[in-house]
Amino acid sequence: MEITSEIDEINKMLDEYEGDQARIWLFDISHVKMAIKIYSKQREELLYLVVAGCKYIKGFFCLNNPKFSIVQYFDNEISEMVFKIIDKNSDFELSATSGVAIAKGLESDFGDSFESFLKG
């Protein structure tokens, strides 16, 4: 399993991975933490885009042929760093203030809740 929270590395992994579909897969009851599962019929490995401090979401919960990118910037109005996840192929947008990470691995490497998400 490969995990990173560096924005440049995340964007590189997102660019290199040709996903057929993405779905909002895990979230806590307050929706402050979310994981987006990105997978392909052509590959065994999948990606999980994990977002914390979610503030805003727009778009569908399931996306076909996603092309995600992440932009990080400081918002002077709220005096916080903002992480914006955008799908270039749809009208999806997710903004968060606590951070973003990506995990790449086999389905069996991951749990099915945030408490058991990274099994290893």
C-alpha positions in Angstrom: 0.0 0.0 0.0 1.2 3.5 -0.8 0.0 6.6 1.1 0.8 10.2 0.7 -0.5 13.6 1.8 1.7 15.7 -0.5 -0.5 17.6 -2.9 1.9 17.3 -5.8 2.3 13.5 -5.3 -1.5 13.1 -4.9 -2.1 15.0 -8.2 0.6 12.9 -9.9 -1.1 9.6 -8.7 -4.5 10.9 -9.8 -3.1 11.8 -13.3 -1.5 8.4 -13.8 -4.5 6.4 -12.6 -7.1 6.0 -15.3 -10.2 5.3 -13.2 -13.5 4.1 -14.7 -15.5 5.2 -11.7 -15.4 7.1 -8.5 -17.8 6.9 -5.6 -18.1 8.5 -2.2 -17.3 5.4 -0.2 -16.8 6.2 3.4 -17.9 9.1 5.6 -18.4 9.7 9.2 -21.9 10.7 10.5 -21.1 14.4 10.4 -19.7 14.1 6.9 -16.6 15.9 8.1 -14.4 13.0 7.0 -14.9 11.3 3.6 -13.2 8.8 1.4 -13.7 8.7 -2.3 -13.0 5.3 -3.9 -11.5 5.5 -7.4 -11.3 2.2 -9.3 -10.9 0.7 -12.8 -12.0 -2.6 -14.4 -8.5 -2.7 -15.9 -6.5 -2.7 -12.6 -6.5 -4.6 -9.4 -5.2 -1.6 -7.4 -7.5 1.2 -6.5 -7.2 4.7 -5.0 -8.9 6.1 -2.0 -8.9 9.9 -1.8 -9.3 10.7 2.0 -10.5 14.2 2.9 -10.8 15.7 6.4 -12.5 18.9 7.5 -15.1 18.8 4.7 -17.0 22.1 4.4 -18.7 22.0 1.0 -19.6 19.4 -1.6 -21.3 19.8 -5.0 -22.1 17.1 -7.5 -23.0 13.4 -7.8 -21.9 10.7 -5.4 -20.9 8.4 -8.3 -18.8 9.7 -11.2 -17.8 8.1 -14.5 -14.3 8.5 -15.9 -13.2 10.9 -13.1 -10.3 13.3 -13.7 -9.6 14.7 -10.2 -7.2 17.4 -9.3 -6.5 19.1 -6.0 -5.7 22.7 -5.4 -4.4 24.0 -2.1 -4.6 27.7 -1.1 -4.9 30.0 1.9 -8.3 31.6 2.3 -7.9 35.0 4.0 -11.6 35.3 4.7 -11.7 32.3 7.0 -7.9 32.4 7.8 -7.5 28.7 6.9 -5.8 26.5 4.3 -8.4 25.1 1.9 -8.1 21.9 -0.2 -10.3 21.9 -3.2 -11.0 18.6 -5.1 -12.3 19.1 -8.6 -13.4 16.6 -11.2 -12.5 18.0 -14.6 -15.1 15.7 -16.3 -18.1 16.7 -14.2 -19.5 19.4 -12.0 -18.1 17.8 -8.8 -16.3 19.9 -6.2 -15.3 19.2 -2.6 -13.7 21.7 -0.2 -12.0 20.9 3.1 -9.8 22.6 5.6 -8.1 19.8 7.5 -6.3 18.0 4.7 -6.2 15.4 2.0 -4.4 12.1 1.5 -4.4 9.3 -1.0 -4.0 5.6 -0.5 -3.2 3.2 -3.3 -3.5 -0.5 -2.9 -5.6 -3.7 -3.3 -9.2 -3.8 -2.0 -8.1 -6.3 0.7 -5.7 -3.7 2.1 -8.6 -1.5 3.3 -11.3 -1.9 5.9 -14.9 -0.8 5.5 -15.1 2.0 8.0 -12.9 4.8 9.2 -12.0 2.8 12.3 -10.6 -0.1 10.3 -9.8 1.7 7.1 -6.1 1.1 6.9 -5.8 -2.5 8.1 -2.0 -2.9 7.7 
